[in-house]
Every structure is written in structure tokens, then in C-alpha cells.
Amino acid sequence: MRRSICAPLVLAAVLLAPAANTQTPPSATDSRESSLGAVRRTTAQPAGPPNALIEMLVSKGVLTAEEARKLDSTPMATSQQRSLAALLRDKGVLTAAEYDRIARAPDEAGPAQSEPPMLATTAPVPLPAAQTRRASRAPASPKAPEPPSVIAAVAPIRVLPVEAPKREGLIPEIQLGSSGARLQPYGLFKTSLVNDTSSPYGNDFPLPGFIADSGPDAAPEFHVKARSFRIGSSFEWLDRSAKWTLTGKVEADFEGNFSRVNNRNISSIRSNMFQLRLAYARLDRTITDKTSVHWVFGQDWTPFGSSTLPNIEESTGLGLGFGILYERLPQVRFGVVHDLGGSRRFKISPEIAVALPAFGNVPTDAGNQLGYGERQGADSDRPEVQGRIVAQFQLDKAPAVAPAQLIASFVYGQRRAIVTAAGVPAAFKTAFPNGAEVGSHRYGYSVEAQLPTRVATLLMKYYNGQDLRFYFVGNLFSNYTDTSGLTGTAATPSIDGASNVVFGLRDGIPVVAPQRPVRAQGGFVNVAFPLSRLFNANPKGRNAGWSAYLHYSYDYALARDVRRFGGGRSKSDLAAADLQYKLNSVVSFVFEQSLYRTRAANHAANAAGGLPLFRGIPSFEWHDIRSELATVFTF
């Protein structure tokens, strides 16, 4: 129980308790003054012996010494202490053993007839903001949570839910007295044992092949991962109007890079950086009993492509470059949720967002990257526009089955690479005395489906677009420089070092070579089976937590675009199978067997650009057979 709630309850209960031998009821004037918060004594008598209940509440941190001093000046009868202690025991403030100690305490205050009159009725005393420690919540009789009566079907991962947050729907673990914020912390601990038959880049997560050669062999590796630890908190603030709901979320993990300082260089492999994932606030306004609107401010999952995520265990990168499109971005988003009702509980929700334009073209200068991350999107002086529309309905009316969703989304953005006057090649300074710039456009769309049933849960996504590197697809290509038809070319880095800008002559006229986005498409299919439900396991038994997952995804960068700048990888795909056992609501064990594969854009070594190297020889295909055993603790 939170101290900010239980302490006023204790104080109110003590102050409201009537004297054991009050012969004359309070007058009308006393009652009226009590309602206004007036506090008065009918007599002034010395304080009685110490109050056992107050002493215990002080020791538990529920009351401060100053509060105890004020309350102890008006001692309670032992019978009153026992009644209040029983109430606090039932609410989890006191344990059964602590209640027994109170109940066995002698009646040190003497018979009720000798007690002084108590304080007149008064309002509960609020606690200072600093006193927000949680009181002990040990139940009087500890009981395990009741198991469900039916084993649930596999629910989709929904990072962008349709339902508006319910006002006062957050069950808080912490409450702040100053702002009234209600907090519900959450997180996970995950430890994985990983073996890769080929991991050429030294990472503990897969990347597409042919980014670099692997050396004389396939570069197999073994890892133990503990950096997937994640922690966050949901928030709620109460507004005076019942039509407004204000919520928020902050979340971070240790998936960042490694510290590079003197006291960490040797042990950097265990010194991961703490990094932000989510940080946003959300305002919901009820318009009618069927319609609400909402605004989101901060970093959240993107409306474009992030609504549907597969159930696979490897979450570092989550299929990075293998056909699983998603992102998180700073944004301002507006949406509507309308409940159409009916037996299928049909809902529809359109959303539109203005987001930070990001393209993933990082500066070659580490100082620039540390300073501002990337700038080509921001240099376009245009926001990125995203949107989605979701139709939600109950496909399977069986118990413990989540509703289905059909989703469509889009994105449009621009980027610009700048060359300063000093960076223009000497042969072109006359034509470009003030510098030059070149850019490209991004667009994309996705169609997604989430179809849970009692037998299986089917997740599907298809995407198509160009320059989707930042969304971890398009084989991680962004754009290429088209020098077709140019002569006398000269290249120079852009102002941020993230692009090479090429100058040349077209029909004798100095021009800047256009930069064109790489076109891409792909998607995935993920099927989950609630094995325990299918085999009629006992919902209250230990065999109630078995489930299995099958996954396939592919990511294709148009080979013609890839060949334009010298060949390389063109298609990557991922096939995976997971077996999960959920021991209880906290602990899960997962085994995942997967195959990651990348194919080259060219089919022959003598093609323009040739074949990329793998194991030191030109190769058309790279693959990695990955085995991962994970233990996940959630809270």
C-alpha cells in the first residue's frame, strides 16, 4: 500500500475515532465547525501512555515522528487500537504477526472512563510531498494469485493500442504527493546463451551478410547476453474533469554501446550504456460515449509500420535488415477512436503524426555523430508526415482471445546533403561559388493484419517504399549517387560527412549528380500456437504455459538500384522457430532456432561489381544458423 494513501487513512481513522466514554454528543456548532476543518479540544489533559499502534506505524515509516507526537497527545483506548489495527491488517499495512502484537498489548491507558475526550472531527491530514515512501504491503495471509479459468490464446504485441487509456485505470505502485502522479513501474531481465555459425562483425545480434568479409572461415561466435535489461514506468495524472485522461510512459534499456573511458576500457564488454526507448505524454478527451480524441507528445513508436511486431526472442535489433519494419521517433500525434459497437465490438482509429525526419545516414566524423546524431533529415527543413488507420474487431468470440486488427500506414519525408563553398571541388567553384546541395525523397506504405484465434494467432505485414534504411529494412541501404551520363566527375563529402556529393559535366554544363533512394519491399508472416490450450492442459497446473512460434520474413532491395553503385547484397530473409514455457507470471524460458540468410545482387563474379566476399572468396549467399536459449523475468 502506498504511504501517500495509507497515512491519511491512519490519521483520519485516529482523529475520527470517538472517545470511549463521551457522554454528550457534539453540538450543531461543533459539527458545523468540524466540517470546515476546525480542530478543538473540549478539555486539556496531559498525554497518556505511549500508543502501541502509533509506535508500530512510526517504525514502518507510515508516520513521521512529528505526526506521531501530535497523535500520541490524544491516546486511544486499547479496544480502539485493536479495531484500527484489524482494519490496517486487512488493507495490507500490517502483517498478521504485527496485528497480534497490537492485540496482545495491555490496556496501558486505563479504563475507558478515565480517558480524556478526543479531538473533534477533522479532515484527513495530507502528507508532505517528500513523504512518498511506500508502506509495507505484506498481506495478512499471503496467497498466490488465482490462476485463470481458461488458458489464453497468444496475444499480439501491441505497442500502439487502439483503446484509449481508462481514467483511473492505472493501478499505481507509487504515488507522488506533490503532483498526484501515479506510477506503475515495469521491466524485464533477460539472459541469453547464443551460438552463431557466422557472425562476421562481432555483434551479439545478427546483421545482413556481405557488409564485410568474414575472414578465412565463417566467423562462428558464442555470446552470453544480459544487456537486454529494460525498465520503464507508466504514469497517470488526474484532471479535475472526468472527460480528460492524462497518461505517459518512460522506458530505457542497456542495449547501448560500450563505455570507452580509462576505468572501463578493460571491462567495457560488461559496461553497456543506458539508453532511452520511450518518453511521451498522452492526452485523451472523451467526446461522446462512443468517440474520443487523443494527442501524443514525445518519443513513441511510429505510426508507420510499427503496429505489428512478430513474436520472436532475439530482440536486439529485432530482425534488423531481415524484413521486420519498425521504429521509435520523437513526434506529435493526433488520433480519433470511434466505437461502432455490434456483436464484434468494431472500432476504428485513424492517426496522423508529425515526426522528426531521420534517415540513418550517420556522419563519418564520430564527433559530429556524438554531437547531433544525424542532420540530413533536419536539413530538409520539412517534417516527416506519418499516419495509420486501424480497424479492430473480435474475430474469435471464445474466452481469453484478443481482438483482431487490420492496419494500413504511410510515411513521407525528405533529406538534403549540403556542400559548403569551401568543400566544392576546384574545377566547379566558378559554377557553385556559394556551395551546393542535393537531396531525395522517402515514401513508404504498409498493410498489416493481426488475427488472434483460440487455435493460432496469425500476424502479417507487407511494406513497400524507398529509402527505408532508418526503419531497418531495404537491406539497410538509403540512397545512391546516379552518375549516368556525367563526365569529368569529382566527389566531395557533404557538410556532415554522411554522403559523397558528386559534381560532373552533363553536355558540358556543371551539375551535381542526383542522389536517388533505394527502392525496397518485404514483410513477414508469424504464427503462434497456444500449445497448452490446444492440448487441454489444466489452467491451474504447471503445464499451462507452453506455446510455439513459427516465423518467416524477407527484405528485398531492388537489385537494379543496388547494382548502380557497384553491387552488394540485395535480399535477406529469416526463418525461425520458438518454443516457450511460461513457468508463472514472472518467469519464462525460450529456445529459438533460426536461419539468417543474405543473397548478393549479382549472380556471377564477372558481373559489374562482381560478387561480394565471404570467407575470402566471391560468394552469392551468406547464412548464419543461430541458436538461442533465454530466461526472461518480467515485473
SULNORQUI-V868857 format. One record per residue. OMEGA is omega as a letter, one per 30 degrees, with the letter a starting at -180 (* if undefined). NEAR is the number of other C-alpha atoms within 8 Angstrom. D_CENTER is the distance of its C-alpha to the mean C-alpha in Angstrom with 2 decimals. Layout:
((OMEGA NEAR D_CENTER) (OMEGA NEAR D_CENTER))
//
This chain:
((a 12 25.85) (a 12 24.81) (a 12 27.66) (l 14 27.27) (a 8 28.19) (a 12 30.55) (l 11 32.65) (l 12 33.81) (l 9 34.51) (a 8 36.72) (a 10 38.46) (a 12 39.10) (l 9 40.44) (a 10 42.76) (a 12 43.99) (a 10 44.51) (l 8 46.47) (l 6 50.18) (a 10 52.97) (a 8 54.57) (l 8 58.04) (a 8 57.53) (a 4 60.74) (l 4 60.29) (l 5 57.31) (a 7 55.74) (l 6 57.54) (l 6 56.20) (l 7 55.96) (a 9 53.90) (a 10 51.50) (l 8 51.17) (l 9 50.53) (a 13 47.98) (l 10 45.99) (l 6 45.94) (l 9 44.61) (l 8 48.03) (l 9 48.47) (l 6 52.02) (l 9 54.02) (l 7 57.14) (l 6 58.63) (a 5 57.96) (l 5 58.31) (l 5 57.24) (l 8 54.02) (l 9 54.35) (a 7 53.26) (l 7 49.66) (a 9 47.18) (a 9 45.66) (l 9 42.58) (l 11 41.88) (a 10 42.32) (l 8 39.80) (l 10 37.19) (a 12 37.79) (l 7 37.35) (l 9 33.96) (l 9 32.77) (l 11 32.78) (l 11 35.70) (l 8 36.80) (l 7 40.35) (l 6 41.33) (l 8 40.13) (l 12 41.95) (l 8 45.09) (a 8 45.17) (a 11 44.67) (l 12 47.11) (l 9 49.87) (a 11 49.94) (l 13 50.11) (l 11 49.34) (a 13 51.45) (l 11 50.38) (l 6 50.05) (l 9 47.62) (a 12 45.60) (l 11 45.48) (l 8 44.38) (l 10 41.57) (l 12 40.56) (l 9 40.44) (a 8 38.13) (l 10 35.77) (a 14 35.97) (l 10 34.94) (l 9 31.92) (l 13 30.80) (l 14 31.89) (l 16 34.82) (l 12 35.21) (a 10 38.22) (l 6 40.02) (l 8 39.56) (l 13 40.87) (l 8 43.86) (l 8 44.73) (a 12 44.78) (a 7 46.83) (a 6 49.36) (l 8 49.81) (a 5 53.45) (a 8 54.29) (a 6 54.93) (l 12 55.16) (a 8 58.29) (a 8 59.19) (a 9 57.43) (a 6 60.66) (a 6 60.56) (l 14 57.04) (l 8 56.79) (a 10 55.35) (l 11 51.59) (l 11 49.71) (a 11 49.80) (l 11 46.70) (a 12 43.96) (l 8 40.36) (a 8 37.56) (l 7 37.14) (l 5 33.69) (l 9 32.30) (a 8 31.64) (a 8 28.10) (a 6 28.23) (a 9 28.97) (l 13 25.55) (l 9 25.61) (l 9 24.84) (l 12 27.93) (a 9 28.43) (a 8 27.15) (a 9 29.32) (l 13 30.76) (l 10 34.49) (a 6 34.52) (l 6 31.36) (l 4 30.43) (l 4 27.98) (a 4 25.70) (l 4 27.54) (a 6 26.71) (l 7 26.18) (l 6 29.37) (l 8 28.08) (a 10 25.75) (l 10 22.82) (a 16 22.48) (a 12 19.51) (l 8 16.73) (l 13 14.81) (a 8 11.08) (l 8 10.28) (l 7 7.19) (a 8 10.00) (l 6 12.24) (a 8 15.82) (l 5 16.77) (l 9 16.84) (l 8 15.59) (l 7 18.71) (a 9 20.48) (l 7 20.62) (l 6 18.51) (l 10 16.27) (a 6 18.10) (l 8 17.72) (a 10 18.25) (l 11 19.15) (a 12 20.96) (a 11 22.11) (a 13 25.72) (a 7 25.95) (a 6 23.43) (a 9 22.91) (l 11 19.12) (a 13 17.73) (l 12 14.90) (a 12 13.23) (l 9 11.68) (l 10 9.79) (l 10 9.16) (l 11 11.13) (l 11 14.19) (l 13 15.28) (a 12 18.71) (l 12 20.17) (a 11 23.75) (l 13 24.09) (l 11 27.27) (l 12 27.70) (l 11 31.12) (l 11 30.40) (a 14 27.94) (a 11 29.96) (l 6 27.57) (a 6 26.88) (l 6 23.10) (l 7 21.41) (a 7 19.69) (l 10 21.75) (l 6 22.72) (l 13 25.33) (l 11 28.90) (l 13 31.62) (l 6 29.68) (l 9 32.18) (a 11 34.91) (a 14 34.34) (a 10 37.63) (l 6 40.50) (a 7 38.40) (l 12 35.04) (l 10 33.29) (a 10 31.92) (l 10 29.51) (a 8 28.15) (l 9 25.00) (a 8 23.43) (l 11 19.72) (a 9 18.04) (l 10 15.74) (l 13 12.66) (a 12 12.17) (l 11 8.70) (l 11 8.69) (l 11 7.27) (l 11 9.11) (a 12 9.66) (l 12 12.86) (l 13 15.92) (a 11 19.18) (l 10 22.30) (a 8 24.53) (l 4 28.23) (a 5 28.14) (a 7 26.95) (a 7 26.10) (l 11 23.22) (a 15 19.77) (a 12 17.58) (l 12 13.98) (l 11 11.06) (l 12 7.76) (a 11 7.40) (l 12 5.42) (l 12 7.65) (a 14 9.47) (l 12 13.10) (a 12 13.17) (a 9 15.32) (a 6 19.07) (a 10 21.83) (l 10 23.75) (l 7 27.20) (a 6 29.32) (a 5 32.51) (l 5 31.27) (a 10 28.46) (a 9 30.21) (a 6 31.56) (a 7 28.47) (a 11 25.89) (l 7 24.76) (a 6 23.12) (a 9 21.99) (a 13 18.64) (l 10 17.11) (a 9 14.17) (l 9 11.94) (l 8 9.52) (a 11 6.28) (l 13 5.57) (a 12 8.65) (l 12 10.33) (a 11 12.91) (l 11 14.17) (l 11 17.84) (a 13 19.23) (l 10 23.01) (l 10 25.01) (l 9 27.91) (l 6 29.59) (l 5 28.97) (a 8 27.83) (l 11 26.04) (l 13 23.32) (a 12 21.91) (l 12 18.75) (l 11 17.73) (a 12 14.39) (l 11 14.82) (a 11 12.59) (a 12 9.98) (l 12 7.96) (a 12 8.24) (l 12 12.01) (l 15 14.36) (l 14 16.40) (a 14 15.77) (a 13 12.04) (a 13 12.71) (l 14 13.98) (a 11 12.68) (l 10 15.16) (l 9 15.38) (a 11 16.32) (a 8 15.94) (a 9 15.99) (l 8 12.43) (a 7 13.65) (l 8 14.19) (l 8 13.82) (a 11 17.32) (a 12 17.66) (a 14 20.94) (l 16 21.56) (l 18 20.76) (a 15 17.03) (l 11 16.18) (l 13 12.73) (l 11 11.34) (a 10 9.32) (l 10 12.05) (a 10 13.52) (l 13 15.06) (a 11 17.01) (l 11 16.81) (a 11 19.27) (l 11 19.49) (l 11 21.76) (l 14 21.51) (a 10 24.93) (l 10 25.91) (l 9 28.94) (a 8 29.49) (a 6 31.89) (l 5 31.94) (l 9 28.90) (a 11 26.86) (l 13 26.32) (l 12 23.83) (a 12 23.35) (l 12 20.79) (l 11 21.40) (l 12 19.18) (a 12 20.18) (l 12 18.40) (a 11 19.82) (l 12 17.69) (l 11 18.55) (a 12 20.76) (a 10 19.71) (l 12 21.69) (l 8 20.89) (a 9 24.55) (l 8 24.37) (l 12 27.51) (l 9 29.89) (a 8 30.52) (l 7 28.00) (l 6 28.83) (a 12 27.90) (l 12 24.56) (a 7 23.81) (a 6 25.13) (l 7 23.36) (l 9 21.39) (a 13 23.13) (a 9 25.28) (l 12 26.79) (l 16 24.47) (l 12 25.00) (l 9 28.70) (a 9 29.08) (l 6 28.97) (l 9 27.22) (l 10 23.74) (a 12 21.81) (l 11 21.91) (l 15 19.56) (l 13 19.74) (l 13 19.23) (a 11 21.03) (l 12 20.05) (a 11 22.68) (a 13 21.67) (a 11 24.36) (a 11 25.30) (a 10 26.72) (a 9 27.67) (l 7 28.84) (l 7 28.96) (l 6 27.28) (l 8 23.69) (a 14 22.88) (l 10 19.92) (l 11 21.03) (l 12 21.36) (l 11 20.10) (a 11 21.90) (l 12 20.18) (a 11 21.66) (l 14 20.18) (l 14 21.74) (l 13 21.47) (l 11 24.29) (a 13 24.56) (l 13 27.16) (l 14 27.73) (l 12 30.81) (a 13 32.36) (l 11 34.94) (l 14 38.06) (l 11 39.97) (a 11 43.76) (a 5 44.13) (a 11 42.08) (l 13 44.19) (a 10 46.49) (a 5 50.08) (a 5 51.49) (a 10 49.29) (l 11 49.45) (a 6 52.17) (a 6 50.23) (a 10 46.96) (a 7 48.18) (a 6 45.04) (a 13 42.49) (l 11 40.65) (l 9 37.36) (a 12 35.96) (l 10 32.80) (a 11 31.25) (l 11 29.14) (l 13 25.96) (l 11 25.57) (l 12 23.71) (l 13 23.16) (l 13 21.55) (a 11 22.49) (l 13 20.32) (l 13 21.09) (a 13 19.46) (l 11 22.43) (l 17 22.03) (l 12 25.40) (a 12 26.90) (a 8 28.13) (l 12 25.32) (a 16 22.09) (l 12 22.51) (a 16 19.84) (l 12 21.31) (l 12 20.63) (l 11 23.18) (l 13 22.83) (l 11 25.61) (l 12 25.99) (a 14 26.90) (a 17 25.42) (l 16 21.98) (a 13 21.54) (l 12 18.49) (l 8 16.77) (l 16 17.81) (a 17 20.78) (a 18 24.47) (l 16 25.05) (l 10 23.42) (l 11 26.45) (a 15 26.43) (l 10 30.07) (l 11 33.57) (a 11 36.78) (a 10 39.51) (a 8 42.86) (l 4 44.94) (a 5 48.36) (l 10 48.00) (l 7 50.57) (a 6 50.89) (l 9 47.13) (a 8 45.61) (l 9 41.94) (l 11 40.25) (l 12 36.70) (a 14 34.74) (a 10 34.21) (a 13 30.85) (a 10 32.10) (a 11 29.51) (l 9 32.19) (l 9 35.87) (a 14 37.76) (l 12 41.04) (l 13 44.22) (a 13 47.17) (l 12 50.19) (a 10 50.31) (l 4 53.93) (a 5 54.71) (l 6 52.24) (l 10 49.53) (l 8 46.04) (a 11 42.45) (l 13 41.20) (l 9 38.46) (a 11 34.97) (a 9 33.73) (l 12 30.27) (l 15 29.88) (a 12 29.54) (l 15 27.20) (l 12 26.26) (l 12 24.65) (a 14 22.36) (l 14 21.72) (a 11 22.77) (a 13 21.02) (a 11 22.87) (a 13 21.89) (l 13 24.67) (a 15 24.56) (a 9 27.47) (l 13 28.13) (a 13 28.45) (a 9 30.63) (l 6 32.92) (l 6 33.18) (l 10 31.93) (a 8 32.29) (a 11 29.07) (a 8 30.07) (a 7 30.87) (l 7 29.21) (a 9 29.35) (a 13 26.97) (a 11 23.87) (l 12 24.94) (a 13 23.29) (a 12 23.78) (l 13 22.14) (a 11 23.92) (l 14 22.43) (l 11 24.10) (l 14 22.94) (a 13 24.97) (a 17 24.75) (l 13 28.00) (a 15 29.08) (a 10 32.45) (l 9 35.02) (l 6 37.40) (a 11 34.95) (a 15 34.22) (a 13 37.96) (l 9 38.68) (l 9 37.52) (l 9 38.95) (a 15 37.26) (a 13 34.42) (a 15 31.74) (a 14 31.33) (l 13 29.55) (l 17 26.95) (a 13 25.96) (l 15 24.18) (a 11 25.38) (l 12 23.68) (a 11 24.40) (l 13 22.38) (a 11 23.79) (l 12 21.63) (l 10 23.05) (a 11 21.17) (l 10 23.48) (a 7 22.05) (a 6 18.94) (a 9 17.82) (l 11 19.25) (l 12 19.12) (a 12 21.21) (l 13 20.69) (a 11 23.23) (l 13 22.63) (a 11 25.52) (l 11 24.99) (l 11 27.11) (a 15 25.99) (l 13 28.72) (l 15 29.69) (a 12 32.93) (l 16 34.92) (l 12 35.89) (l 14 39.54) (a 8 41.48) (a 8 44.31) (a 8 44.84) (l 7 47.47) (l 9 45.26) (a 7 44.40) (l 10 41.90) (l 12 42.57) (l 16 40.16) (a 14 37.48) (l 12 38.15) (a 14 36.78) (l 10 38.62) (a 10 40.86) (l 7 42.22) (a 10 41.50) (l 10 39.25) (a 11 38.01) (l 8 35.16) (l 11 32.72) (l 10 30.87) (l 11 28.89) (a 11 28.98) (l 12 25.98) (a 11 25.83) (l 12 22.88) (a 11 22.97) (l 12 19.87) (a 11 19.47) (l 13 16.15) (l 10 15.98) (l 10 13.30) (* 6 13.57))
//
